[in-house]
């Protein structure tokens, strides 16, 4: 599979295309050097919109942070201050909570990464810089521990099916970056995993399969006005057809299908190694009739800048995003594909309560959003979440 993919990628990157039109038989791409036109789209025309205030009237459900995971019927929040895990219904009403933070064998050191299997009613908690995932019931009853082959840093993972999880491990990348900026060499394990992506069993953590993506040895660190930094991007995202996997080193997002085929889905040009300024594509998102893409531009001694795009799957045309909402005048929304812990056709925006109340006072809201805002107190209530459920065309 590796040889076929390398040859396929080589043919992609060697193409020169002067036309703006992308044919249906051509692998979709985004040109980082092109100034794409902006397209305004009404969100209510492509998705069902709902507004939710998480009910924190009970002190047990007060939290700091934001949404960590969403399923069809449940919203999961990991409280940043206490590392409690809170579960809410989609209407914002509290369902359950637990806190198993500690140093014991059935506890977690922090709730850095959380997933929820709604069918099995199981919560998966993976601490940062750890080599394990603990599994609990929604009420916090310990069930089992999944041991990873090596320490997982800033863990990225997603359910592949009801029996396995796909894990991205960036230990090797992190080690190379740290070593490049330190006199002391850092080693996390004596022997690294064979691949950055691998499937593990939901039952016991056994590694089931390694998924090998083509990649180049490109330095993904940079220096901005604050000093050393690491380029941000997502590696794994759910898709209606499987999972999107991404190695920015080869400028290509792959679709890992439900039958475990690995198919190039979208790429960027020019190559990362030829970009000036450095232009990095993030992972893609596919929902409704669109594919959503973002690019980050890195210039020395400057903070990175981002641009958000969308591709019409029917016509192949690419535009800069501009989504509007009749309920919220003069507010513009952009879809960031990095928001990954979601069921396939969903997305959410967090609406700042202070901005929301100001818009309400200035008569800038209407409909259900106006009704909700009228009941809120910015000194006591938390932000409002706007849920976007894309309609399939």
FENZINOR-V168141 format. One record per backbone hydrogen bond with DSSP energy under -0.5 kcal/mol. NH is the residue of the N-H (numbers start at 1). CO is the residue of the C=O. E is the energy in kcal/mol with one decimal. If there is no record, write none. Layout:
<<NH/CO/E> <NH/CO/E>>
This chain:
<<5/1/-2.3> <6/2/-2.4> <7/3/-2.3> <8/4/-2.3> <9/5/-2.9> <10/6/-2.4> <11/7/-2.0> <12/8/-1.7> <13/9/-2.8> <14/10/-1.4> <15/12/-1.2> <23/21/-0.6> <26/23/-1.2> <28/265/-0.5> <30/267/-1.8> <32/30/-0.7> <32/269/-2.6> <34/31/-1.6> <36/34/-1.0> <39/320/-2.2> <41/322/-2.3> <43/41/-0.5> <43/324/-2.8> <45/42/-1.7> <46/43/-1.5> <47/43/-1.6> <48/389/-2.7> <50/387/-1.8> <52/385/-2.9> <54/52/-0.5> <55/92/-3.0> <56/54/-0.8> <61/58/-1.8> <62/59/-1.2> <68/76/-2.9> <69/76/-1.7> <70/341/-1.4> <71/74/-2.7> <75/88/-2.9> <76/69/-3.2> <77/86/-2.8> <78/66/-0.6> <79/77/-0.7> <79/84/-2.6> <80/64/-3.4> <83/79/-2.3> <85/98/-3.1> <86/77/-3.3> <86/84/-0.5> <87/96/-3.0> <88/75/-3.0> <89/93/-3.2> <90/73/-1.0> <92/89/-2.3> <95/87/-3.1> <96/87/-1.4> <98/85/-1.8> <102/108/-2.1> <107/104/-1.6> <108/100/-1.9> <112/110/-0.6> <113/126/-1.4> <115/124/-2.3> <117/122/-3.1> <118/116/-0.9> <121/117/-1.2> <122/117/-1.9> <123/136/-3.2> <124/115/-3.0> <125/123/-0.5> <125/134/-2.8> <126/113/-3.0> <127/125/-0.5> <129/152/-0.7> <130/127/-0.8> <130/152/-1.2> <133/146/-2.3> <134/125/-2.6> <135/144/-2.8> <136/123/-2.6> <137/141/-2.1> <138/121/-0.8> <140/137/-1.9> <143/135/-2.8> <144/135/-1.3> <146/133/-3.3> <147/145/-0.6> <147/204/-0.6> <148/131/-2.7> <148/146/-0.5> <152/130/-3.9> <153/151/-0.5> <156/168/-1.0> <158/166/-1.9> <160/164/-2.2> <161/164/-1.5> <165/200/-2.3> <166/158/-2.9> <167/165/-0.6> <167/198/-3.1> <168/156/-3.1> <169/167/-0.5> <169/196/-3.1> <170/168/-0.6> <174/170/-3.0> <175/171/-2.7> <176/172/-2.2> <177/173/-2.1> <178/174/-2.7> <179/175/-2.6> <180/176/-1.3> <181/177/-0.7> <181/178/-1.2> <182/179/-0.8> <185/183/-0.6> <197/211/-0.7> <198/167/-2.0> <199/209/-3.1> <200/165/-2.7> <201/206/-2.1> <202/163/-2.5> <205/201/-1.6> <208/199/-3.0> <208/206/-0.5> <209/199/-1.2> <211/197/-2.6> <212/210/-0.6> <213/211/-0.7> <218/216/-1.6> <222/229/-2.3> <224/227/-2.5> <227/224/-1.3> <229/222/-2.4> <231/220/-2.3> <237/244/-2.0> <238/340/-0.7> <239/242/-2.1> <242/239/-1.5> <243/256/-2.0> <244/237/-3.6> <245/254/-2.9> <246/235/-1.8> <247/252/-1.0> <250/247/-1.8> <251/248/-1.2> <252/247/-0.9> <253/266/-3.2> <254/245/-3.2> <255/263/-3.5> <256/243/-3.6> <256/254/-0.6> <257/255/-0.9> <257/261/-2.5> <258/241/-1.1> <260/257/-2.2> <263/255/-2.6> <263/261/-0.6> <265/253/-3.3> <266/253/-1.5> <267/28/-1.9> <268/251/-2.1> <269/30/-2.2> <274/271/-1.5> <275/272/-1.1> <278/298/-1.4> <280/278/-0.6> <280/296/-2.8> <282/294/-2.5> <285/292/-1.7> <287/290/-2.3> <290/287/-2.2> <291/311/-2.0> <292/285/-3.7> <293/309/-2.1> <295/307/-2.5> <296/280/-2.6> <297/305/-3.2> <298/278/-3.0> <298/296/-0.5> <299/297/-0.6> <301/223/-2.0> <302/299/-1.9> <305/297/-2.0> <307/295/-2.3> <309/293/-3.4> <310/319/-2.5> <311/291/-2.9> <312/317/-2.7> <313/289/-2.2> <313/311/-0.6> <316/312/-2.8> <319/310/-2.7> <320/37/-2.8> <321/308/-2.4> <322/39/-0.6> <323/333/-1.8> <324/41/-2.3> <325/328/-0.5> <325/331/-0.5> <328/325/-1.9> <329/364/-2.6> <331/328/-1.5> <333/323/-2.7> <336/334/-0.6> <337/335/-0.7> <339/336/-1.8> <340/338/-1.2> <342/340/-2.3> <346/343/-1.5> <347/388/-1.4> <349/386/-2.4> <351/349/-0.6> <351/384/-3.7> <352/350/-0.6> <356/352/-2.5> <357/353/-2.4> <358/354/-1.8> <359/355/-2.4> <360/356/-2.1> <361/357/-2.3> <362/358/-1.6> <363/360/-1.4> <364/359/-3.8> <366/327/-1.5> <369/366/-0.8> <370/366/-1.2> <371/367/-1.8> <372/368/-2.4> <373/369/-2.6> <374/370/-1.8> <375/372/-1.5> <376/373/-1.2> <380/377/-1.7> <381/377/-3.3> <384/351/-1.9> <385/52/-3.0> <386/349/-3.2> <387/50/-2.8> <387/385/-0.6> <388/347/-3.2> <389/48/-2.4> <389/387/-0.6> <390/345/-2.3> <390/388/-0.7> <391/46/-2.4>>
